[in-house]
Amino acid sequence: MTSDYEKAIEYHMKHLRIAQELDDRVGEGRACWSLGNAHTALGRNEEAIQYASKHLEISKEVRRWIFHIFQAPPQAACFL
């Protein structure tokens, strides 16, 4: 079963790199969340905390971005 989590980490790292290359902050956050979960399952708590913290940071950033979009006047949407 440990090898399953190791394989999951490998795939989630690929996901993270692709999301970063595409500047996909939501995808990056999801990859970090998944990496944190996999590391938790393996008892690697320090790594899990690092990825969970990064996920939280990205989530707050995305939330601010979404908040600003919905606060913008409707005619501004065509410029986003």
C-alpha positions as CSV (number, residue, x, y, z in Angstrom):
1,M,0.0,0.0,0.0
2,T,2.9,2.4,0.7
3,S,3.9,2.0,-3.0
4,D,0.4,3.2,-4.0
5,Y,0.9,6.5,-2.0
6,E,4.4,6.9,-3.5
7,K,3.0,6.5,-7.0
8,A,0.2,9.0,-6.1
9,I,2.9,11.5,-5.0
10,E,4.7,11.0,-8.3
11,Y,1.5,11.8,-10.2
12,H,0.5,14.7,-8.0
13,M,4.0,16.2,-8.5
14,K,3.5,16.0,-12.2
15,H,0.1,17.7,-11.8
16,L,1.8,20.4,-9.7
17,R,4.5,21.0,-12.3
18,I,2.0,21.2,-15.1
19,A,-0.3,23.6,-13.2
20,Q,2.7,25.8,-12.4
21,E,3.8,25.8,-16.0
22,L,0.3,26.9,-17.0
23,D,0.0,29.4,-14.2
24,D,-3.1,27.5,-13.1
25,R,-3.4,28.5,-9.4
26,V,-6.5,26.4,-8.8
27,G,-4.8,23.3,-10.2
28,E,-1.7,24.1,-8.2
29,G,-3.8,24.3,-5.1
30,R,-5.5,21.0,-5.8
31,A,-2.2,19.3,-6.4
32,C,-0.8,20.6,-3.1
33,W,-3.9,19.4,-1.3
34,S,-3.5,15.9,-2.8
35,L,0.2,15.9,-2.0
36,G,-0.5,16.8,1.6
37,N,-3.0,14.0,1.9
38,A,-0.6,11.4,0.4
39,H,2.2,12.5,2.7
40,T,-0.1,12.3,5.7
41,A,-1.0,8.8,4.8
42,L,2.7,7.9,4.8
43,G,3.2,9.6,8.2
44,R,5.3,12.4,6.6
45,N,3.7,15.1,8.7
46,E,6.2,17.9,8.0
47,E,5.8,17.5,4.2
48,A,2.1,17.3,4.6
49,I,2.0,20.5,6.6
50,Q,4.1,22.3,3.9
51,Y,1.7,21.2,1.2
52,A,-1.4,22.0,3.2
53,S,0.0,25.5,4.0
54,K,0.7,26.1,0.3
55,H,-2.8,25.0,-0.5
56,L,-4.2,27.4,2.0
57,E,-2.1,30.3,0.7
58,I,-3.3,29.6,-2.9
59,S,-6.9,29.2,-1.8
60,K,-6.8,32.6,-0.1
61,E,-5.3,34.1,-3.2
62,V,-7.9,32.6,-5.5
63,R,-10.7,33.7,-3.2
64,R,-9.5,37.3,-3.3
65,W,-9.3,37.1,-7.0
66,I,-12.9,35.8,-7.3
67,F,-14.1,38.3,-4.8
68,H,-12.7,41.2,-7.0
69,I,-14.2,39.8,-10.1
70,F,-17.7,39.7,-8.6
71,Q,-17.2,43.2,-7.2
72,A,-16.3,44.7,-10.6
73,P,-18.9,46.4,-12.6
74,P,-20.6,44.1,-15.2
75,Q,-19.0,46.0,-18.2
76,A,-15.5,45.2,-16.8
77,A,-16.1,41.4,-17.3
78,C,-15.3,41.7,-21.0
79,F,-11.7,42.8,-20.0
80,L,-11.0,39.9,-17.7
